[in-house]
Each structure stands twice: as structure tokens, then as C-alpha cells.
Amino acid sequence: MYRKAAAALALCAATPALAQHAMHGSDDESRAVLAILEQMFEALAAKNPAAIAALTVPEGRPTAASIGDDGTEKFHFSSWSEFAQRLPDIPGAPVEKLVDPHVHVDGPIAMVWSPYIFTLDGKLSHCGINHVDLLKQDGTWRVLNITWTQRRTGCPKP
């Protein structure tokens, strides 16, 4: 019985590693996906709605899941157009940085899961997790959806 349990545990432990490797995609594609996100963060820092529009799929959407200091959760859904039009209203100089992103690519789809830190004028505003879905259309990666948590507690130092 002990051997069966040990064998089952070993199989379970090995399966996620194999699945992750099979789904990861090429290093070139992973770098291309991360480059699009870097361009998106540059557009955010520049508060440039046209640049956001050029990097996204109009049918997609950004979704924020904010977590208050008391643990309450609120969701905010918008279109890419609504999101982009709010950029000029961000106070200060916004900078978003991914921390240890995990990229998975399979053909024309990709997903990135990463903790992030968001600063305004060099001071921590909030942090959380980004989950980004991307599509490769006509040879170019574009962001379909981004969903993120947003909290002010438990954040790493910027």
C-alpha cells in the first residue's frame, strides 16, 4: 500500500512539471509576449490611449478585482476604449512592473500570470496579480484580456 501511495504521489508531482513544459512554448514567443506587455506598460506610463488601442483586441476587456484593507472585494469591468480614455486622468507618473512572470504559449494563444507592483511618482500605489490573455493575429501578439487583483497590503518594496 505504501508503494502505491508513493508512486501516485510521484506521478502527481511529475505531471504539473511536464504539463508546464509542454504548454510553455518557445523562448522567442515567450519573449515576444512579454515585449507586448512591456509596450503596454510604456503606453500606461505615457498615458497614451492610442498606444493601448494598438496593443489590444477591441473585443477583449480589462477587469480589476480590488481588495480593500478590510478584505472586501469589488470588481470593475470596462472596455479597452473606456480603460484607455481614463489614462490621462491618472495622477502622477504611473509605473507598472511585473515580478517573476510565468508565460505559457500554445500556437496563437498565450497567457501570462505574474505578481506586479504599481507605483505613482516612485511611491507604491498598490500591487497584486496580473492574468493576461493574448492572441497572435496576423503575426502580432495583442492583449485580449487582462484581469488583476489590486491591494495595498502584502506588497513587495518597489
Secondary structure, 3 states (H helix, E strand, C coil): CHHHHHHHHHHHHHHHHHHHHHHHCCHHHHHHHHHHHHHHHHHHHHCCHHHHHHHEEEEEEEEEEEECCCCCEEEEECCHHHHHHHHHHCCCCEEEEECCCEEEEECCEEEEEEEEEEEECCEEEEEEEEEEEEEEECCEEEEEEEEEEEECCCCCCC
